[in-house]
Amino acid sequence: MNDERLKRIQFRAWRRGFKELDLVMGPFADARLAEFDEAALAAFEALLDAPDQSVYAWVCELEPTPPAFQTPVMDMIRAFHAGPQASGPEGARHG
């Protein structure tokens, strides 16, 4: 895997320009990018190229995700964003 490419993707994930999305994509990139294969990296980069407000709405499931972006990577981001509070015995978020 190309370290420079990973660094560039991580930088982009943290500096989207939309703070709420920075706080979703940045930590996810830090935690998961190193384990990605080429297809997963390409799917993540496609999300980085999409409009910020749209990606945020898709991750939070406020809007339906277009088929081109409904990938295993999107599922991983959603699960990561939901965090452990969403996976408790009752399956609901608390806050």
NUZAVEX-121950 format. One record per atom (N, C-alpha, C, O): residue in one letter; x negated, y, z. Coordinates in steps of 0.2 Angstrom, whole numbers, plus 2048, in hexadecimal, padded with zeros to 3 digits. Each point is the difference from the previous one (the first is absolute). Example, Ala and Ser with C-alpha at 12.3 -4.5 7.8 and 13.67 -1.06 7.14 Angstrom:
2
A7BE7E4827 A804806800 A7FC806800 A7FB7FF803 S8078067F9 S7FC806801 S804805803 S7FD806801 
***
This chain:
95
M7FC7FA800 M804806800 M7FC806800 M7FA800803 N8088057F9 N7FC806800 N801805806 N805802801 D7F67FF803 D800804806 D8028077FE D804803804 E7FA8007F7 E8018077FE E8088007FE E803805802 R7FF7F67FB R8088007FE R804800807 R805804800 L7F97F8804 L8047FF806 L7FF807804 L806802803 K7F58017FE K7FF807803 K8048057FD K804804803 R7FC7FC7F6 R8048057FC R8087FF802 R804805801 I7FE7F47FF I8077FF801 I802802807 I805803801 Q7F77FB804 Q801802807 Q800808801 Q805802803 F7F78017FA F800808800 F8078027FD F803804803 R7FF7FA7F7 R8068027FD R8067FE805 R805804800 A7FB7F6803 A8057FE805 A801805806 A806801802 W7F5801800 W800805806 W8028077FE W802804804 R7FD7FE7F6 R8008077FE R8058017FA R7FF8027FA R8087FC807 R8058007FB R8038077FF R8028027FB G7FD80280B G8038077FF G807800804 G803805800 F8007F5802 F8067FF803 F7FF7FD806 F7FF7FA800 K800809806 K7FD7FE806 K8047F9802 K7FC7FC803 E80A8047FD E8047FA802 E7FD7FA7FC E7FF7FA803 L8008067F7 L7FD7FB7FC L7F97FF801 L7FE7FA800 D7FE80B801 D7F97FF803 D8007FB806 D7FC7FC800 L809805804 L8007FC806 L8027F97FF L7FF7FC805 V8048037F6 V8027F97FE V7FB7FC7FC V7FD7FB801 M8018097F9 M7FB7FD7FC M7F97FF802 M7FC7FC7FF G801809805 G7FA801802 G7FE7FA805 G7FB7FC7FF P809803806 P7FE7FA805 P8017FA7FD P7FC7FB801 F8098047FA F8017FA7FC F7FA7FE7FC F7FD7FB800 A80080A7FD A7FA7FF7FC A7FA7FE804 A7FD7FC7FE D803808807 D7FA7FE805 D8007F9802 D7FB7FC801 A80B801801 A8017FA803 A8007FA7FA A7FE7FB802 R8058077F8 R8017FA7FC R7FC8007F9 R8007FB7FD L7FE80B801 L7FD8007F9 L7FA7FB7FF L7FF7FD7FB A7FD80280A A7FA7FB7FF A8027F97FE A7FC7FD7FD E80A801805 E8027F97FE E8048007FA E8027FA7FE F7FF80B7FE F8048007FA F7FC7FE7FA F7FA800800 D80A7FC7FC D7FD7FE7FA D8018067FA D803805802 E7FB7F97F8 E8018067FB E8078027FF E8028057FF A8037F6801 A8078017FF A803804805 A8038057FF A7FB7FA807 A802804806 A7FE807800 A803805801 L7F67FB7FD L7FD807800 L8048047FB L801806801 A8007F77F9 A8038047FA A807802803 A8028057FE A8027F7805 A807802803 A7FF805805 A8058057FF F7F67FB805 F800806805 F7FE8067FC F802805802 E7F97FB7F9 E7FE8067FD E8068037FC E8018067FF A8047F57FE A8068037FD A804804805 A8038057FE L7FE7F8808 L803804805 L7FD807801 L803805801 L7F67FB7FF L7FD806801 L8018057FB L7FF806801 D8037F87F9 D8018047FA D807802800 D8028057FC A8037F8807 A807802800 A801806805 A7FC802804 P8098027FB P802806804 P8017FE807 P8037FB802 D7FA809802 D8007FF808 D8067FF803 D8017FB803 Q8048097FB Q807800803 Q8037F97FE Q8047FD804 S7FB8017F6 S8037FA7FE S7FD7FA803 S8047FC803 V7F68047FE V7FC7FA803 V803800808 V8017FB802 Y7FF80B801 Y802800807 Y8077FD800 Y8027FC805 A8038067F7 A8067FE800 A8017F87FF A8047FD803 W7F88017F8 W8007F97FF W7FD7FC806 W8037FB802 V7F8807801 V7FD7FD806 V8057FF806 V8017FB803 C80280B7FE C805800805 C8077FE7FE C804800804 E7FC7FD7F6 E8077FE7FD E805805801 E8067FE801 L7F98087FD L805805800 L8038007F9 L8058037FF E7F77FB7FC E8027FF7F9 E7FD7F97FE E7FC7FE802 P8088007F9 P7FE7F97FD P7F98017FC P7FF8057FD T7FD7F6804 T7F98007FD T8017FD7F9 T8037FB7FF P7FB8097FC P8007FE7F9 P7FC7F97FF P7FB7FF804 P8087FD7F8 P7FD7F97FF P7F88017FF P7FD7FB802 A8018097FA A7F88017FF A7FC801806 A7FA7FE801 F809804805 F7FD802806 F8027FB805 F7FD800806 Q8087FB7F9 Q8027FC805 Q7FB7F9800 Q8027FC7FC T7F9805807 T7FA7FB7FF T7FF7FD807 T803803805 P7F97F87FC P7FE7FD806 P7FD806805 P800800806 V7FC8047F6 V7FD806804 V805804803 V7FF802806 M8068007F7 M805804803 M8037FC806 M801804805 D8007F67FA D8037FC806 D7FB801806 D802800806 M7F77FF7F8 M7FB801806 M800806803 M800801806 I8018057F6 I800807802 I806800805 I7FF803805 R8077FB7F9 R806801804 R7FF7FC807 R802803805 A7FB7F77FA A7FF7FC807 A7FB804804 A801800806 F7FA8027F7 F7FB804804 F803806803 F7FF802806 H8058027F6 H803806802 H8057FF806 H801804805 A8037F67FA A8057FF806 A7FC7FE806 A803801805 G7F77FC7FB G7FD7FE806 G8037FB804 G8057FD7FE P7F8801808 P8027FB804 P807801803 P8037FB802 Q7FF80C7FF Q806801803 Q8067FD7FC Q8057FF803 A7FA8007F6 A8057FE7FC A8017F8800 A8047FE7FD S7F77FF806 S8007F97FF S8017FC807 S7FF7FA801 G80480A804 G8027FD806 G8057FB800 G8037FF7FA P7FF7FE80B P8067FB800 P8068037FD P8047FC7FD E7FE80A804 E8068027FE E7FF8037F9 E8058027FD G7F57FF800 G7FF8027F9 G8028077FF G8008027FA A80180280B A8028077FF A7FA805803 A7FC7FE804 R8048087F9 R7FB805802 R803803807 R806801801 H7F5801803 H802803806 H7FC807800 H7FA8007FE G809805804 G7FC806800 G803806803 G7FE805800 
***
